[in-house]
Amino acid sequence: MSRADSLLKQDSRFSGHFSKSVLQTLRFAYQSSKWVLSFCLLMGFLGRIFLLSNANIIGLWVDHFCTPQAGVPCRPVSNYFINFTDGDFLKWMALTTGLGFILTWLFRIFFSSISAKAVSQIYDETTYRTSRYPMIFFDRNPTGRIVTRFSSDYGNVFRLFGGPLAEFLSIIFDLIGMIILIAVASPYYLFTVLFTALLNFLVFRFNREKLRSSRRELSASRSPAIAHFSETAQGASTIRSFNRQGSFSGRFQKLDSYFLEQKRRVVTHVMFFSFQMNSLTAALFLITGLLGHFLLKSGTVSIGSLGVAFGFIALSGNTVQMFFEWLTQFEEAMIGVERMDNYLHKPIELGARLPSFTQFPTEQWKLSSSEDESAQSSRLSQEKAAPIKFENVWFRYGEDLPYVLKGLSFEVKPGERFGIIGRTGSGKSSLIQALFYLYPIEKGQIQVAGFKPQLLKSETGVDLEVYRRAMSFISQDPILFKGSLLENLVCDPKITQSQIFEALNRVGLDEWANEKGLKIQIEEKGKNLSLGEKQLICMARCLLQQSPIVVMDEATSSVDPKSEEIMVKATEEFFAGRTQVVIAHRLSTLRNCDRILWLQDGKIQMLGETKEVLQVFQDSNLSP
């Protein structure tokens, strides 16, 4: 199977009816505004009734002037209207029209505002959960696919839920209002209206599954092309260097062609559906005219009531057609809700908990208000340094993958500089992933300062965020985010500007920071900075965290000699007294460590004094 086919196959597909979960998500989104929403819907309904009732007033006005002639019946006018003048009828029409416009205008404004808030809340609630997914989710899902949920799918929902949905509801109000007003004019026409609605529903029912499945497939086919484009953009330099533009372009064209084919299918289905509805409306309009002629000749209805009913029936045929066409668009938005809802209910990372302010009562673990406040302010240890303890740790990146750490047991003492060495693939970086509990540890446990994180409700331990805050991390690939330098440095709002410049001074960035200022904007992934500058900013951030444990994973492997000198100095001076865990390829950066752990194939090959371990490790590399 090609990678393009694999991308298409892996994305989430949905079939059948929308689940109760999707409807509950919408209910949760509108829950906080339910009373305002109810009043808003009432305004919308009354507004449409007032506007449509003008036809009944005109019918009464016509009957008011009607005099019996040969074969033309007149309906007696109610005593209330018998003394009405032309001016009175015009005043009533002006009043109902004015009220109708005002109520409809208020309905659209308030409903659009409530819907925008509701859809935004779905987005926020989905984000809270997605940001806490297990790391394996991000390993196995291309970034472009995830982004699609928060762009295309969310966009489909946002486009309809608001003004367009208010229009759809107005059509529903019109249909209900027409039935009521036709019954007031003459109940004989109710059969025609209901029959029209039934036939349109049958046409919709006949086309519904085809429309729904094609739109679902369209939504699913959009993300693979975006995912591939994202991958191509990130690897543009490598693709050009190896002259692979042709294969990447061909793969994108295949994915894009499949998306365009799904788009064509959706358009074809919609056009065929509209043709059926239009044909049905034309036929029923003819039948309605013939029925009206028969009723008038038989003396069953009056001229005024016939005009009202005939006008409403003609209008209702078009309105019913619009209703079902809008319903298909509404289903497209519901597919977007369905795909967002799918992310709302996925399991989050073991030990992760949703913040207390989340509103949707989903099955994920959630903090109470007091726990949330405590987690934000708590520290795992008030000491300058903290110990680390591995106890028979078995670790792998997924249940279908082999173990990369196999029964590791060792301790790092408080304030110790602890080095880790090993060939590529020996498990060095995996040890750090396990230390932070970024993936589930299937066997054994890791403790920091005598605590382990609470991963399940049935277990004891500390909050996972509190556990992780006890460690600062500097990686081989320094991560910076789009925003100001200040935003990239400060993790604690209590940190002062003088502390920030002190940290920048210690890593040799004080002149640069004074020149640029703390508000200098850093591009995504720090693209406007050199690798050395990015790494030193990460080190300054690490200093400001003041965590009792500092972890450095190949932090000096890709920087210039000057930056490496500063970083080596940091391990000796800046982080003196803290527990340091240092992974390095360059053995010279480990000379001042207190002890060295040598990993081989996920197991401890040797653990001991630095000089002894490094000598044996070097000898093993030199031996044939």
C-alpha positions, 0 to 999 in steps of 0.5 A, a space after each residue: 500500500 502506498 503512503 498516499 493510500 495509507 493516509 487516506 485509509 487511516 483518517 477517521 470515518 463515520 457512518 450511519 446516524 449521528 450518535 447521541 454523543 454528537 447531540 449531547 455535545 451541541 446541548 453542552 455548548 448551548 447549555 449556559 445560554 438555554 434560557 436566553 436561547 429559548 426566548 430568542 427562538 420564541 422571538 424568531 417564531 413570533 417574528 415570522 408569524 407576524 410577517 406571514 399573517 399579512 397574507 391573512 389580513 389581505 384575505 380578510 380585506 378582500 372578503 370585506 369588499 366581496 359582494 355575491 356574484 354569480 358563482 362567486 361565494 363570499 365569506 362572512 366577515 367577523 364582527 370585529 372586522 366588519 367596521 374596518 376601513 382601508 386605513 385600519 387594514 393598512 395600519 394592521 399590516 404596517 404594525 404586523 410588518 414592523 413587529 415581524 421585522 424587529 423580532 426577526 432582526 433581534 432573533 438573528 442578532 442574538 441567535 448568531 451571538 449565542 451560536 458563535 459562543 457555543 461553537 467557540 466553546 466546542 473548539 476550546 473544550 476540544 483543545 483542552 483535551 487534545 493538548 492532553 492526549 497521549 504522546 502516541 496519538 501525536 506520533 501516529 497522526 500527522 500534524 496536518 490531520 490534527 490541524 484539519 479538525 481545528 480548521 476545515 471541520 471547525 470552519 464547516 461548523 462555524 460557517 453554518 452555526 450562526 447567521 445561516 442556522 438562523 436562516 434555517 430556523 426561520 424556514 422552520 418557523 415559516 413552515 409551522 406558521 404557514 400550517 397555522 395560518 392556512 388552517 385559519 384561512 381554510 382547513 381544506 388546504 392542510 392536506 395539500 401542505 402536509 402531502 407536499 411536506 411528506 413527498 419532500 421528506 421521502 425525496 430527502 430520505 431517499 437521498 440522505 444516506 448518499 449525501 451524508 456518506 459523500 460529505 463524510 468522505 469529503 471531510 475525511 479526504 481533506 486532511 490527508 492532502 493537508 497532512 502531506 502538504 505540511 510534511 512537504 513544507 517542513 522537509 522542503 530543504 531535504 526534498 530539494 537536496 535529494 531531488 525528490 520533488 517529483 515523488 512528493 508532487 505525485 503523491 500530493 496530486 493523488 491525494 488532491 485528485 481524490 479530494 476533488 473527486 469526492 468534491 465532484 461527487 458531493 456536487 453531483 448528489 446535491 444537484 440531482 437532489 435539487 432537481 428532484 425537489 424542483 420537479 416535485 414543487 412544479 408538479 404540486 403547484 399545478 395540483 394546488 391550482 387545480 384543487 383551488 379551482 375546484 373548491 372555488 367552483 363548488 362554493 367551499 371557499 371564498 376568494 379571500 381564503 383561496 388567495 391566502 391559501 394558494 399563496 401560502 401553498 405556492 410559498 410552502 412548496 418552495 419553502 419546503 424545498 429550501 428546508 430540505 436543501 438547508 437540512 443537507 447543509 446542516 448535516 454537513 455542519 453536523 459532520 464537522 461537529 461529529 469529527 470534533 466530538 470524536 476528539 472530545 471523547 478520546 482518552 487523554 494521557 494517563 495522569 493528565 486531568 482537565 482544568 476545573 473550568 472545562 464545561 463539558 461533562 465528558 468521561 476524562 478525569 477533571 480537577 476540582 477548583 481546589 485541586 486546580 489551584 493547588 496544582 498551579 501553586 504546588 512544588 514537588 520539593 522545596 529543596 534545591 536538589 531532588 533525588 531520582 529513583 528508577 525501580 525495575 522500569 520496563 518501557 516502550 512506545 506502544 503495546 505493539 512495539 518492542 521494549 526499549 528500556 528493560 528492567 532499569 533500576 538505579 538512583 540519582 542522588 540529590 545534587 549529583 551530576 549524573 551522565 548517561 552514555 550509550 550508542 545510538 538506539 541504546 535507550 538514552 533519550 527513551 530514559 528521559 521520555 520515561 522520566 517525564 512519564 510522557 509514555 506509560 510505564 508498563 512495569 516498575 516505577 520512577 520516583 522524583 523526591 520520593 514521589 511518583 505521579 498519580 496516573 489513575 484515580 485508584 492510585 496514590 501520588 502527586 499531580 502529574 503537572 506538579 511532578 513534571 515541574 520538578 524538572 527542567 529540560 534542555 533538548 538537542 532540538 531547542 523548542 521555542 514558540 511564536 511570540 515574544 522573548 518574554 513569553 518564551 522565557 517566563 513560566 511563572 508570572 511572579 518572576 521579575 524583569 531583573 531576574 530575567 535579565 540576570 538569567 540572560 546575562 549568565 548565558 551571555 545573551 544580556 547585550 543581545 536582549 538589551 538591544 532587541 528588548 524582551 518584546 522582540 517577536 520570535 518566529 515559529 520554532 525560532 526560525 529567526 534565531 541561530 541554533 546557538 541563540 535558541 539553545 541559550 534562550 532555552 537554558 535561560 528559561 531553565 534557569 528561571 524555572 529553578 527546578 531541583 532537577 535539570 535534564 539535558 539531552 544532547 544539548 551541546 551536540 549541534 551548537 557552536 564552540 562558544 555556545 557549547 562552552 557556555 552550556 558546559 559552564 552552566 552545568 558546572 556553575 549555573 546549576 551547581 547544587 541541583 541534580 543534573 542528568 546529562 546525555 551527551 555524545 561528546 564525552 568531554 562534556 561528561 568529564 566533570 560528572 560524578 557518575 556515569 550510566 552506560 546503557 546498551 540495548 535498553 539495559 545497564 551495561 555499567 554504572 560507576 565513577 566517571 573516569 572508570 566508565 568512560 575508559 571502559 566505554 572508549 576501549 569498547 569502541 576501539 575494540 574490533 
